[in-house]
Amino acid sequence: MSTDGLGDDRRRGDRALRLLVTGGGTGGHTYPALTAVRAAGARIGAGGAAVEVLWIGTAGGLEARVAEREGIRFVAVAAGKIRRARNPLKMLSWANVKDMGRVPLGVVQAIRAVAAFGPDVVLATGGYVSVPVSLAAWVCRRSLVVHEQTVRLGLANRLLARIATTMAVSSASTLSLLPGRVRERAVVTGNPVRPEVLAGHAGKALEALGLEGFDAARPTVYVTGGAQGAVQINQLVGEVLPWLLDRANVIHQCGPAAVDGMQAAPASLPADVASRYLPVGFVGAELPDVFALADVVISRSGAGTIAELTALGLPSVLIPLASSAGGEQTHNARHLAEAGAASALLDEATPTALQEALEPLLTDPARRSSMAELARQHGRPDAGDRLVDVVLDAAGADHR
């Protein structure tokens, strides 16, 4: 996949696809875009053509680092973030006013970038930088595909849905939330999951993490609060740890700052019990293998996590981040819990509530299997390919 601009494309002729991608700020917006870029490159490359990619984002965002790592040409534009509050008057803050003043500048910058690149199609995956870039695509009359990762539309995508050529959503339940005219242009694709996440091997996790003390007769629980860990989840797990280790092996991604404290948590337990607990600061390349080893996952309920758990068919206990934008994590968790595809601590996240949610999953293999199957029914492991189908349709017949 070439990402160096237009010169190579002129030598190849008209077969190359010019794909402009925007979205970022968090992994939930960035990694679906990256998965789609990779899938498009593989699809087009298999046909003997090429993809020219330009990523537009914010200079300090995760997307800038990802694009650099992947060798994707990157252009930074200004973007404004709205800091939401339950009281609308509190949204009239100086920070919000100042950031909204950056949007017109971002639109002008984005129009210049879109006009210079001349994309066949623009893919927007959310985050505030998607707003000026998508508006620029509309001004420049370029096909625009907007992808929503969550069950409910994010604030940026609620604005952009009305100008999108196609609205791609991750769940069929989102369709009813769209205005009628937008619904007619909507397609359910699922939320793209990195293919490597789906190809793990349990034995590799045992070897890579040195899990000699794990008991093969007990289920394995993987606890994660994200790359930096989650204080709330760490505290809950710490309080139920003796009870939990009596029933399971535990791999706990607790965040780099919490490793020392969590390592001391089972100090009063017998050595054979304590050896069934492994706290780690961060799980990186081993994640697919950890998922393959896990029988139950305790985690937040961000869109990316939900996509991975359902694509893999993993039983889970979800602890939503209450302060997530628009309460999206709570909506995600409730959606799966009501379908029996997960358990969720929606009212009170207490040690007792966590034990009550875990107990049937740890003691009843049939219950785990049932939840796994229901989770799998909500998963779309082929979401990346589905989204590429939509992108290529929007790009036109020459690229299908």
C-alpha positions in Angstrom: 0.0 0.0 0.0 1.5 3.3 -1.0 0.9 6.3 1.2 3.3 8.8 -0.2 1.0 11.1 -2.2 0.0 11.3 -5.8 3.1 10.8 -7.8 3.0 7.0 -7.8 -0.7 7.0 -8.6 -0.1 9.0 -11.8 2.3 6.3 -13.0 -0.1 3.5 -12.2 -3.0 5.2 -13.9 -6.6 5.3 -12.7 -6.8 2.0 -10.9 -5.5 3.3 -7.6 -8.0 4.1 -4.9 -7.5 7.5 -3.1 -8.8 6.9 0.4 -8.9 9.8 2.9 -9.4 8.7 6.5 -10.3 10.9 9.5 -11.0 10.0 13.1 -9.1 9.6 16.3 -8.4 11.0 19.7 -9.0 7.5 21.3 -8.3 4.0 20.3 -12.0 3.4 19.8 -12.0 5.8 16.9 -8.5 5.2 15.6 -8.2 1.4 15.4 -11.4 0.8 13.4 -10.0 3.2 10.9 -6.6 1.5 10.8 -8.3 -1.9 10.4 -10.3 -0.6 7.5 -7.2 0.9 5.8 -5.4 -2.4 6.1 -8.3 -4.4 4.8 -8.8 -2.0 1.9 -5.1 -2.3 1.0 -5.3 -6.1 1.1 -8.4 -6.1 -1.0 -7.2 -3.7 -3.7 -3.7 -5.1 -3.7 -5.1 -8.6 -4.4 -6.6 -7.2 -7.5 -3.3 -5.8 -8.7 -4.1 -2.2 -7.9 -3.0 0.1 -5.0 -4.5 2.4 -2.4 -3.3 5.9 -1.8 -4.1 6.8 1.8 -4.1 10.2 3.6 -5.1 10.4 7.2 -6.3 13.8 8.6 -6.3 14.2 12.4 -5.0 16.3 15.2 -1.3 16.8 15.8 -1.3 15.4 19.3 -3.8 12.6 18.9 -3.3 8.9 18.9 -4.1 8.8 15.2 -0.9 10.8 14.5 1.3 8.3 16.2 -0.5 5.3 14.5 -0.2 6.9 11.1 3.5 7.5 11.6 4.0 3.9 12.7 2.1 2.6 9.8 3.9 4.8 7.2 0.6 6.6 6.3 0.8 10.2 5.1 -0.7 12.4 7.8 -2.0 16.0 7.8 -3.0 17.7 11.0 -5.9 20.2 11.3 -7.4 22.1 14.1 -10.4 20.6 15.9 -12.6 21.6 18.8 -13.9 19.4 21.7 -17.2 20.0 23.5 -17.0 19.3 27.2 -20.4 18.0 28.0 -22.3 18.4 31.2 -25.8 17.5 32.5 -26.5 21.2 33.1 -26.6 22.9 29.6 -25.5 26.2 31.2 -22.2 24.6 32.3 -21.4 23.8 28.7 -21.1 27.5 28.1 -17.6 27.4 29.4 -14.7 29.4 28.1 -12.9 26.2 27.2 -15.9 25.1 25.0 -16.2 28.5 23.4 -12.5 28.6 22.6 -12.5 25.1 21.2 -15.5 25.8 19.0 -13.7 28.8 17.6 -11.1 26.3 16.3 -13.6 24.5 14.1 -13.8 27.1 11.3 -10.0 27.1 11.1 -10.1 23.3 11.0 -12.6 23.3 8.2 -10.5 25.7 6.1 -7.4 23.5 6.6 -9.3 20.4 5.8 -10.8 21.8 2.6 -7.3 22.6 1.4 -6.1 19.1 2.2 -9.1 17.4 0.6 -8.9 19.5 -2.5 -5.2 18.8 -2.9 -5.5 15.0 -2.3 -8.6 14.5 -4.4 -10.0 11.4 -2.6 -12.4 9.0 -4.2 -14.0 8.5 -0.8 -13.6 9.8 2.7 -14.0 7.5 5.8 -14.8 9.2 9.1 -14.7 7.1 12.2 -15.6 9.7 14.8 -13.9 11.9 17.3 -14.0 15.7 17.1 -11.5 15.9 14.2 -14.1 14.1 12.0 -16.3 17.2 12.1 -14.1 19.7 10.1 -12.8 17.0 7.8 -16.3 15.6 7.0 -17.6 19.1 6.4 -14.7 19.6 4.0 -15.6 16.4 2.2 -19.2 17.7 1.8 -18.0 21.1 0.6 -15.7 19.5 -1.9 -18.4 17.0 -3.0 -16.6 13.9 -2.1 -18.3 10.6 -1.1 -18.4 10.4 2.7 -18.8 7.2 4.7 -19.3 7.9 8.5 -18.8 4.9 10.8 -20.3 4.7 14.3 -18.8 2.3 16.8 -21.2 2.5 19.6 -24.8 1.5 20.0 -25.9 5.1 20.3 -24.6 7.8 18.0 -21.7 9.9 19.3 -22.2 13.7 19.3 -19.9 14.2 16.3 -21.6 11.5 14.3 -25.1 12.8 15.1 -24.1 16.0 13.3 -22.3 14.2 10.4 -25.0 11.6 9.7 -27.1 14.1 7.8 -24.3 14.8 5.3 -22.9 11.3 4.9 -23.2 9.5 1.6 -23.5 6.3 3.7 -23.9 5.9 7.4 -22.2 2.6 8.7 -23.3 1.4 12.1 -22.0 -1.3 14.3 -25.4 -2.6 15.6 -28.8 -3.1 14.0 -30.3 -1.5 17.1 -28.8 1.8 16.1 -30.9 2.0 12.9 -34.0 3.0 14.8 -32.1 6.0 16.4 -31.4 7.5 13.0 -33.6 10.1 11.3 -35.7 8.5 8.5 -33.7 9.9 5.6 -30.4 8.9 7.2 -31.8 5.4 7.9 -32.3 4.9 4.2 -28.5 5.5 3.7 -27.5 3.3 6.6 -25.7 -0.1 6.5 -24.9 -2.4 9.5 -21.3 -3.3 9.2 -20.2 -4.1 12.8 -17.2 -2.5 14.4 -13.9 -3.6 12.8 -11.7 -5.8 15.0 -8.0 -6.2 14.3 -7.6 -9.7 12.7 -4.7 -10.6 14.9 -7.0 -10.4 18.0 -9.0 -13.3 16.6 -6.0 -15.6 16.0 -4.7 -16.2 19.5 -3.4 -19.4 21.1 -3.9 -20.2 24.8 -0.7 -22.1 25.1 1.3 -19.2 23.9 -0.1 -17.0 26.7 0.9 -19.6 29.3 4.4 -19.6 27.9 4.8 -15.9 27.3 3.5 -14.8 30.7 5.2 -17.7 32.6 1.9 -19.0 34.2 3.4 -22.1 35.8 1.2 -21.7 38.9 -2.1 -21.7 37.0 -4.4 -24.6 37.7 -5.8 -26.1 34.5 -8.8 -27.4 36.4 -10.0 -23.9 37.1 -11.3 -21.3 34.7 -9.1 -18.3 33.8 -10.4 -14.8 34.3 -8.8 -11.9 32.4 -9.3 -8.5 34.1 -8.6 -5.3 32.2 -9.3 -1.6 32.7 -7.5 -0.6 29.5 -3.9 0.3 28.8 -3.6 2.5 31.9 -5.7 0.3 34.1 -8.8 1.4 36.0 -8.7 2.3 39.7 -12.3 1.2 40.3 -11.8 -2.2 38.7 -8.4 -2.7 40.6 -10.1 -1.9 43.9 -13.0 -4.2 43.2 -10.8 -7.1 42.2 -8.5 -6.5 45.2 -11.4 -6.8 47.6 -12.7 -10.1 46.1 -9.3 -11.6 45.3 -9.3 -14.3 48.0 -12.8 -15.4 46.9 -11.9 -15.2 43.2 -8.6 -17.1 43.5 -10.4 -19.9 45.3 -12.4 -20.4 42.0 -10.2 -19.2 39.2 -6.8 -18.2 37.7 -6.5 -14.5 37.2 -4.5 -12.4 34.7 -5.0 -8.8 35.7 -4.0 -5.9 33.5 -4.0 -3.3 36.2 -1.9 -0.5 34.7 1.8 0.3 35.2 1.2 2.5 38.2 -0.7 -0.2 40.1 1.4 -3.3 39.5 3.4 -3.1 42.8 0.2 -2.6 44.9 -1.6 -5.4 43.2 1.3 -7.8 43.4 1.1 -7.4 47.2 -2.6 -8.1 47.3 -2.4 -11.9 47.7 0.5 -11.8 50.1 -1.6 -13.3 53.0 -2.8 -16.2 50.9 -1.2 -19.7 50.6 1.5 -19.8 48.0 -0.3 -22.2 45.7 -3.3 -19.9 45.7 -1.3 -16.7 45.3 0.5 -18.3 42.3 -2.8 -18.3 40.4 -2.8 -14.5 40.2 -0.7 -12.5 37.7 -1.0 -8.7 37.8 0.7 -7.0 34.8 1.0 -3.3 33.9 0.1 -3.8 30.2 -0.8 -6.6 27.9 0.5 -5.9 24.4 1.3 -8.4 21.7 0.2 -11.2 24.0 -3.4 -9.9 24.0 -4.8 -12.4 21.4 -3.3 -15.3 23.3 -4.6 -14.0 26.6 -8.1 -13.8 25.1 -7.7 -17.3 23.8 -6.8 -18.5 27.3 -9.6 -16.6 29.1 -12.9 -18.2 30.0 -14.3 -15.0 31.5 -13.3 -11.3 31.0 -13.9 -8.5 33.5 -13.6 -5.1 31.7 -15.0 -1.7 30.8 -17.5 -1.6 28.0 -16.0 0.7 25.4 -17.0 0.1 21.8 -13.7 -1.5 20.9 -13.8 -3.9 23.8 -17.3 -4.9 23.1 -16.4 -5.6 19.4 -13.5 -7.8 20.5 -15.5 -9.7 23.2 -18.4 -10.4 20.9 -16.3 -11.3 17.9 -14.5 -13.9 20.0 -17.6 -15.0 21.9 -16.2 -14.4 25.3 -18.4 -14.3 28.5 -17.8 -11.1 30.4 -18.7 -9.0 33.4 -18.8 -5.4 32.2 -18.2 -2.5 34.5 -19.0 0.7 32.5 -17.1 3.9 32.9 -19.8 6.1 34.3 -18.1 9.3 32.9 -17.8 8.0 29.4 -19.1 10.5 26.7 -22.9 10.5 26.5 -22.9 7.4 28.9 -22.0 5.3 25.9 -20.3 2.6 28.0 -23.5 2.1 30.0 -25.6 1.8 26.9 -23.2 -0.7 25.4 -23.2 -2.8 28.6 -26.9 -2.7 29.0 -27.5 -3.7 25.4 -25.4 -6.9 25.8 -26.7 -7.6 29.3 -30.4 -7.4 28.2 -29.6 -9.9 25.5 -27.9 -12.3 27.9 -24.6 -11.8 26.0 -22.8 -10.4 29.1 -23.3 -9.6 32.7 -23.1 -5.9 33.7 -22.8 -3.9 36.9 -25.2 -1.2 35.9 -26.5 0.0 39.3 -23.8 -0.5 41.9 -20.3 -1.6 41.2 -19.6 -3.3 44.6 -17.6 -6.3 45.6 -20.8 -8.2 46.4 -22.3 -7.3 43.0 -19.1 -8.5 41.2 -19.1 -11.8 43.1 -22.8 -12.4 42.3 -22.1 -11.7 38.6 -19.0 -14.0 38.5 -20.3 -16.9 40.6 -22.5 -18.6 37.9 -19.9 -18.0 35.2 -17.1 -19.6 37.2 -19.0 -22.6 38.6 -21.3 -23.5 35.7 -19.5 -24.3 32.4 -22.9 -24.5 30.7 -23.7 -21.0 31.7 -20.4 -19.8 30.3 -21.1 -21.6 27.0 -24.6 -20.1 26.8 -23.3 -16.6 27.3 -20.5 -17.2 24.9 -22.9 -18.2 22.2 -25.1 -15.2 22.8 -22.1 -12.9 22.7 -20.9 -14.5 19.5 -24.4 -13.8 17.9 -23.7 -10.1 18.5 -20.2 -10.2 17.1 -19.1 -9.4 13.6 -15.6 -10.7 13.1 -15.8 -9.7 9.4 -16.7 -6.1 10.2 -13.5 -4.7 8.6 -14.4 -6.4 5.3 -18.0 -5.2 5.5 -16.9 -1.6 6.1 -14.5 -1.8 3.1 -17.4 -3.0 1.0 -19.3 0.2 1.9 -16.2 2.4 1.3 -15.6 0.8 -2.1 -19.3 1.2 -3.1 -19.1 4.9 -2.1 -15.9 5.3 -4.1 -17.6 4.2 -7.3 -17.7 1.3 -9.8 -14.0 1.6 -10.8 -12.9 0.4 -7.3 -15.4 -2.3 -6.5 
